[in-house]
Amino acid sequence: MSTPSRHPVTLFTGQWADLPFEEVAALAAGWGYDGLEIAASGDHLDLKRADEDDAYVQSRLDILDRHGLTVHAISNHLTGQAVCDDPIDFRHQAIVRPYTWGDGDAEGVRQRAAEDMKRSARVARKLGVDTVVGFTGSKIWQYSAMFPPVPASVIDAGYQDFADRWNPILDVFDAEGVRFAHEVHPSEIAYDYWTSVRTLEAIDRREAFGFNWDPSHMMWQGIDPVAFIIDFKDRIYHVDCKDTRVRPANGRAGVVGSHLPWGDPRRGWDFVSTGHGDVPWEDAFRALTSIGYAGPISVEWEDAGMDRLHGAAEAVTYIRSLLWDLPAQSFDAVFNTQ
C-alpha cells in the first residue's frame, strides 16, 4: 500500500507494453505506486475497442481497482507521432496500430492517426481522465540543422501544417473537457524552448494544448528544465520523471548521439533511471509547487544499464522522498510576537 502524498505517483506503462496490463498493475501496486499513466500500447489500452465498447473500458478500470490503483492520464505518444511526420515510413509502421497504418499510404496514415488522437480524448473521458499525454510529429524536424539552407517559408509552412492538423483534434479535446499534454521532445513540432513558444503561437495559445514536462530531453539540449516550468507555468499539464546523465567524453561526444546505441560509453549523454542523472529534481519539484501544479508525478523508466524491475521500484521511493508536506505557515511567522 502506498503512502499518500500531495501528488499521486504513477508509473508510465509505455516501457512495459510487452507485459499484460494486469501484470504491470500488480507490479506497480507492489512497489507502492498510486496509479498508472496508461499507454495505448500492447494490451494496456486499445483505443478503438475502448471507443466502441464500454465493457472493455470497465475491464481496464476493474484491473486498476483490483490492485488499488487509479488513472490520472493516458498516453498516445506513438500514434501522435504520425499526425504531422513527413516522411511516413517503416518507423511508423513499427509503432502504430494496424488500424492506423492501413495500406501505408502516407497521407492516409496521417489522417487515421489524427482520428485516433480524437479517439483518445473520448476514451480519456470514459475513463474519468482529463489529460492525454503524447507527441505531435513534425513536418519540419528534418530541417533542424538548417543545411542545405531552408527558407523561412518552409518553416512557416511546417507550423501551419501542425495547426491545420491539430486544431480539429483539439476541437474534440475541448468538447470532451480533456487537455493534450505534448511532450517537448526532438522530432516533434515543439522540441526545445523557442519551438515551444512558436508552437503555442501557431494555435493561438488555445487552452486544450499544453506540455508534459519531461526534463530528460531538455538536459542534453542544454535547456534549463526548471526555468521551463516557471516560464510555461500555465501550460504544465502533466509531469513525467525520466533522468539524463550528461557525460561528454573528453570533448569527443556530440549532443546528437553520433548514431551510437543507448548505453555506449562513447555517448555524451544517456537516459537513466530517475535519480541517477543530472536533472535537478528538488529544484524542479519546488518550482512545480510554486506554480500550483497539483497533478500526478509519473515515473517513466528508461535506462540501458539497469534492470527495469529494480529501476521502477527504486524510483517511486526516490520521488516520494521529494514530495514532503508543505508548511502550514511561513517559517518566519514565528518571529512575529505582536
Secondary structure, DSSP 8 states (H G I E B T S, - for coil): -----SS-EEEE-GGGTTS-HHHHHHHHHHHT-SEEEEESSTTT--HHHHHH-HHHHHHHHHHHHHTT-EEEEEE-HHHHHHHH-SS--HHHHHHS-HHHHTT--HHHHHHHHHHHHHHHHHHHHHTT--EEEE----SSGGGTT--S---HHHHHHHHHHHHHHHHHHHHHHHHHT-EEEEE--TTSS--SHHHHHHHHHHTTT-TTEEEEE-THHHHTTT--HHHHHHHTTTSEEEEEE-EEEE---TT---TT-TT--TT-TTSSEEEE-TTSSS--HHHHHHHHHHTT--S-EEE----TTS-HHHHHHHHHHHHHHT-----SS-GGGGG---
